[in-house]
Amino acid sequence: MATSYGTLDQWRALQAVVDNGGYAQAASRLNRSQSTVNYAVSKLEKQLGIQLLEVQGRKALLTEAGQVLLERSRLLLKDAVEIGQLANSLSQGREAEIQLVVDAAFPTAMLMESLKLFATQSQGTRVQLREVVLSGACEALVAGEADLVIAGQVPPDFLGNILLEVEFVAVAHPDHALHQLNREISTNDIRRELQVVIRDSGVKHNVDTGWLGAEHRWTVTSIDSATAAVSAGLGFAWLPRHQVQDKLDRGELKLLPLDQGLNYVANLYLIFGKPASIGPATRQLAEIFSNKPSHNHNVK
């Protein structure tokens, strides 16, 4: 009867035999003697009470049971390596997790590109991502709930560097009544139409974005929802150009010919939430955001 499920070293030996095509090759790969590798696999089989390998000619092939167990053991070995890396990182003062707060106006493609690069260098550090609108980023900073923030403004007692500029444009569906005027549109014109605004996710100082005091307005909680509403012909809105450029190119949305205020540019800043104790992983992630070439120009 099996008394154990084997050690990581034994499973590693089995994996090497299979991946390298035999005991001799596995021994060379692991820098061990062939008898040591043979003994590790043999002992593993005895402990499990299952034959894992069968030799055919000069090759060692997995049995059906061996195939199933080896696949599971690969996950086990991968987890063991990651645990070791994380323990080593923590022992060196590296953070286990980064609280990242990002204004929703920051382009999603840029965000994911940066996080993907960080994942290859993270050494086990996790990222807790929270997307906010307007003052939500500042509130997270003031409350001490963020390690790194991309925000549209820098609150008092914090310092931030401009990461990029985002252009907002006034848009509506091509069939919208405002486009049927066939002339420049005034403030009085748009005050009579339904405006879609994005709710500030902050609690203490919330101010809905892009609102000009229209008598009729619908409030949504995200840029995606605002884009969908305007695309469905439900009103007009100021939206980030990068969010709607594809729809503009396809003719699904159209820029409003305003006589003033057709567009405006908002800065997004990169801010450390705890500047007195910036961890190495947080600093590393900040450098990735700052050094991406696509971040170093206007997003239009």
C-alpha positions as CSV (number, residue, x, y, z in Angstrom):
1,M,0.0,0.0,0.0
2,A,1.3,3.4,-0.8
3,T,2.5,5.4,2.1
4,S,3.2,8.7,0.4
5,Y,2.4,10.7,-2.8
6,G,6.1,11.2,-3.6
7,T,8.4,14.2,-3.2
8,L,8.8,17.1,-5.5
9,D,12.2,15.8,-6.4
10,Q,10.8,12.4,-7.5
11,W,8.1,14.1,-9.6
12,R,10.8,16.3,-11.1
13,A,12.8,13.2,-12.1
14,L,9.8,11.6,-13.7
15,Q,9.1,14.8,-15.7
16,A,12.7,14.9,-16.9
17,V,12.6,11.3,-18.0
18,V,9.5,11.9,-20.1
19,D,10.5,15.3,-21.5
20,N,14.0,14.2,-22.4
21,G,13.2,10.8,-23.8
22,G,14.8,8.5,-21.3
23,Y,16.8,8.0,-18.1
24,A,20.2,8.8,-19.5
25,Q,19.0,12.0,-21.1
26,A,17.1,13.0,-17.9
27,A,20.2,12.4,-15.8
28,S,22.2,14.6,-18.1
29,R,19.5,17.3,-17.9
30,L,19.3,17.2,-14.1
31,N,23.1,16.8,-13.7
32,R,22.6,13.6,-11.7
33,S,23.7,10.0,-12.2
34,Q,21.3,7.7,-14.2
35,S,21.0,5.4,-11.2
36,T,19.8,8.3,-9.0
37,V,17.1,9.2,-11.5
38,N,16.1,5.6,-12.0
39,Y,15.9,5.1,-8.2
40,A,13.7,8.3,-7.8
41,V,11.2,7.1,-10.3
42,S,11.1,3.6,-9.1
43,K,10.6,4.7,-5.5
44,L,7.8,7.0,-6.6
45,E,6.0,4.1,-8.3
46,K,6.3,2.0,-5.2
47,Q,5.0,4.8,-3.0
48,L,2.0,5.3,-5.3
49,G,1.4,1.7,-6.0
50,I,1.1,2.5,-9.7
51,Q,3.3,1.8,-12.7
52,L,4.1,5.2,-14.3
53,L,6.6,4.3,-17.0
54,E,7.1,1.3,-19.2
55,V,10.3,0.8,-21.2
56,Q,9.9,0.1,-24.9
57,G,13.3,-0.4,-26.6
58,R,15.4,2.5,-25.5
59,K,12.5,4.8,-24.6
60,A,10.6,5.1,-21.4
61,L,6.9,5.8,-22.1
62,L,4.2,6.9,-19.8
63,T,1.4,4.5,-18.9
64,E,-2.2,5.8,-19.0
65,A,-2.1,6.4,-15.3
66,G,1.3,8.0,-15.5
67,Q,0.0,10.4,-18.2
68,V,-2.8,11.6,-15.9
69,L,-0.6,12.0,-12.8
70,L,2.3,13.6,-14.6
71,E,0.0,16.4,-16.0
72,R,-1.2,17.1,-12.5
73,S,2.4,17.0,-11.1
74,R,3.4,19.7,-13.7
75,L,1.0,22.1,-12.0
76,L,2.3,21.1,-8.6
77,L,5.9,21.7,-9.7
78,K,5.0,25.1,-11.2
79,D,3.2,26.2,-8.0
80,A,6.3,25.1,-6.0
81,V,8.6,27.2,-8.1
82,E,6.3,30.2,-7.8
83,I,6.0,29.8,-4.1
84,G,9.7,29.7,-3.8
85,Q,10.1,32.9,-5.9
86,L,7.4,34.7,-3.9
87,A,9.1,33.7,-0.6
88,N,12.4,35.0,-1.9
89,S,10.8,38.2,-3.0
90,L,9.1,38.8,0.3
91,S,12.3,38.1,2.2
92,Q,13.9,40.9,0.1
93,G,11.2,43.4,1.0
94,R,9.2,43.0,-2.2
95,E,5.4,43.5,-1.9
96,A,3.0,40.6,-2.0
97,E,0.4,42.8,-3.7
98,I,0.1,46.2,-5.3
99,Q,-3.1,48.2,-5.0
100,L,-3.4,49.9,-8.4
101,V,-6.1,52.5,-8.9
102,V,-6.7,53.8,-12.5
103,D,-8.9,56.5,-13.9
104,A,-11.3,54.9,-16.5
105,A,-10.1,57.5,-19.0
106,F,-6.8,55.7,-19.2
107,P,-6.8,53.6,-22.4
108,T,-7.5,50.0,-21.6
109,A,-5.1,48.7,-24.3
110,M,-2.2,50.7,-22.7
111,L,-3.2,49.4,-19.2
112,M,-3.3,45.8,-20.3
113,E,0.0,46.1,-22.2
114,S,1.8,47.5,-19.2
115,L,0.3,44.9,-16.8
116,K,1.2,42.1,-19.2
117,L,4.8,43.3,-19.2
118,F,4.8,43.6,-15.4
119,A,3.5,40.0,-15.1
120,T,6.6,38.7,-16.7
121,Q,8.8,40.5,-14.1
122,S,6.5,40.4,-11.0
123,Q,8.2,37.6,-9.2
124,G,4.9,36.6,-7.7
125,T,3.7,40.1,-6.7
126,R,-0.1,40.3,-7.4
127,V,-1.9,43.4,-8.7
128,Q,-5.3,44.5,-7.3
129,L,-6.8,46.7,-10.0
130,R,-9.5,49.2,-9.3
131,E,-10.9,51.4,-12.0
132,V,-12.5,54.7,-11.0
133,V,-13.9,57.9,-12.4
134,L,-12.8,61.5,-11.6
135,S,-12.4,62.1,-7.8
136,G,-12.5,58.3,-7.0
137,A,-8.7,58.2,-7.6
138,C,-8.0,61.1,-5.3
139,E,-10.2,59.7,-2.6
140,A,-8.3,56.4,-2.8
141,L,-5.0,58.3,-2.4
142,V,-6.2,60.4,0.6
143,A,-7.7,57.3,2.3
144,G,-4.4,55.4,1.9
145,E,-6.1,52.7,-0.2
146,A,-3.7,52.7,-3.1
147,D,0.0,52.1,-3.8
148,L,0.0,53.5,-7.3
149,V,-2.6,55.7,-9.0
150,I,-3.3,57.0,-12.5
151,A,-5.5,60.0,-11.9
152,G,-6.9,63.1,-13.6
153,Q,-5.7,65.4,-10.8
154,V,-3.1,65.4,-8.0
155,P,-4.6,66.0,-4.5
156,P,-2.9,68.3,-1.9
157,D,0.1,66.7,-0.2
158,F,0.9,64.4,-3.2
159,L,3.2,64.7,-6.1
160,G,2.6,63.3,-9.6
161,N,4.1,63.3,-13.0
162,I,2.1,63.7,-16.2
163,L,1.7,60.3,-17.8
164,L,-0.3,61.3,-20.9
165,E,-2.9,63.6,-22.3
166,V,-6.4,62.3,-23.2
167,E,-8.5,64.2,-25.7
168,F,-12.2,64.3,-25.1
169,V,-14.6,65.0,-28.0
170,A,-18.3,65.8,-28.3
171,V,-20.1,63.1,-30.2
172,A,-23.5,61.9,-31.2
173,H,-25.1,59.3,-33.5
174,P,-25.1,60.5,-37.1
175,D,-28.9,60.6,-37.1
176,H,-29.1,62.7,-33.9
177,A,-31.2,65.8,-34.1
178,L,-28.2,68.0,-33.5
179,H,-26.6,66.8,-36.7
180,Q,-29.7,67.6,-38.7
181,L,-29.3,71.3,-38.0
182,N,-26.6,71.4,-40.6
183,R,-24.8,74.3,-39.0
184,E,-22.5,75.0,-36.0
185,I,-24.1,74.0,-32.8
186,S,-24.4,76.5,-29.9
187,T,-24.6,76.0,-26.2
188,N,-28.3,76.8,-26.3
189,D,-28.8,74.0,-28.9
190,I,-27.3,71.3,-26.8
191,R,-29.0,72.4,-23.6
192,R,-32.3,71.3,-25.1
193,E,-31.0,67.7,-25.9
194,L,-30.4,64.7,-23.8
195,Q,-26.9,64.5,-22.5
196,V,-25.1,61.3,-21.3
197,V,-22.8,62.0,-18.4
198,I,-20.5,59.7,-16.5
199,R,-21.0,59.5,-12.7
200,D,-18.1,60.4,-10.5
201,S,-17.1,57.3,-8.5
202,G,-16.0,59.4,-5.6
203,V,-18.2,59.8,-2.6
204,K,-17.1,63.0,-1.0
205,H,-16.6,65.3,-3.9
206,N,-18.4,63.7,-6.8
207,V,-18.9,65.8,-9.9
208,D,-20.3,64.2,-13.1
209,T,-18.0,64.6,-16.1
210,G,-18.9,66.5,-19.2
211,W,-22.1,68.0,-17.9
212,L,-23.1,71.4,-19.3
213,G,-26.3,71.8,-17.4
214,A,-28.6,70.2,-19.9
215,E,-32.2,70.0,-18.8
216,H,-32.3,66.3,-19.8
217,R,-29.5,64.0,-18.8
218,W,-28.9,60.4,-18.3
219,T,-26.1,59.4,-15.9
220,V,-24.1,56.2,-16.3
221,T,-21.3,54.7,-14.3
222,S,-18.7,54.0,-17.0
223,I,-17.2,55.2,-20.2
224,D,-18.2,52.0,-21.9
225,S,-21.9,52.5,-20.9
226,A,-21.8,56.1,-22.1
227,T,-20.3,55.0,-25.4
228,A,-23.0,52.4,-25.8
229,A,-25.8,54.8,-25.0
230,V,-24.6,57.5,-27.5
231,S,-24.0,54.8,-30.1
232,A,-27.7,53.8,-29.7
233,G,-28.8,57.3,-30.4
234,L,-29.8,58.1,-26.8
235,G,-28.1,61.4,-26.6
236,F,-24.7,63.1,-26.9
237,A,-21.6,63.1,-24.8
238,W,-18.0,64.1,-24.4
239,L,-15.9,60.9,-24.6
240,P,-12.2,60.0,-24.9
241,R,-11.3,60.0,-28.6
242,H,-9.4,56.8,-28.2
243,Q,-12.6,55.2,-26.9
244,V,-14.7,56.2,-29.9
245,Q,-12.2,56.6,-32.8
246,D,-13.2,53.3,-34.4
247,K,-16.8,54.3,-34.3
248,L,-16.0,57.6,-35.8
249,D,-14.0,56.0,-38.6
250,R,-16.9,53.6,-39.3
251,G,-19.5,56.4,-39.3
252,E,-21.3,55.0,-36.3
253,L,-20.7,58.2,-34.4
254,K,-20.0,61.7,-35.6
255,L,-18.3,64.7,-34.1
256,L,-20.7,67.5,-33.1
257,P,-19.8,70.8,-35.0
258,L,-19.9,72.9,-31.8
259,D,-19.1,76.6,-32.2
260,Q,-16.9,76.3,-29.2
261,G,-15.7,73.5,-26.9
262,L,-15.6,70.8,-29.6
263,N,-12.9,69.0,-27.6
264,Y,-10.7,69.4,-24.5
265,V,-7.6,67.7,-23.2
266,A,-7.3,66.2,-19.8
267,N,-4.0,65.3,-18.2
268,L,-3.5,61.9,-16.4
269,Y,-0.9,61.8,-13.7
270,L,1.1,58.9,-12.2
271,I,1.1,59.2,-8.4
272,F,2.6,57.1,-5.7
273,G,0.0,56.4,-3.0
274,K,2.6,56.0,-0.2
275,P,5.6,58.1,-1.2
276,A,7.4,57.5,2.1
277,S,7.5,53.8,1.6
278,I,7.5,52.9,-2.0
279,G,8.1,49.2,-2.5
280,P,10.4,47.8,-5.2
281,A,7.5,46.1,-7.1
282,T,5.4,49.3,-7.0
283,R,8.4,51.3,-8.3
284,Q,8.9,48.7,-11.0
285,L,5.3,48.9,-12.2
286,A,5.5,52.7,-12.2
287,E,8.6,52.6,-14.4
288,I,6.8,50.3,-16.9
289,F,3.9,52.8,-17.1
290,S,6.3,55.7,-17.5
291,N,8.6,54.1,-20.1
292,K,6.1,52.7,-22.5
293,P,6.6,54.7,-25.7
294,S,2.9,54.8,-26.4
295,H,2.3,56.6,-23.1
296,N,4.6,59.5,-24.0
297,H,2.3,61.4,-26.3
298,N,-1.2,62.6,-26.6
299,V,-3.9,60.0,-26.9
300,K,-6.1,61.3,-29.8
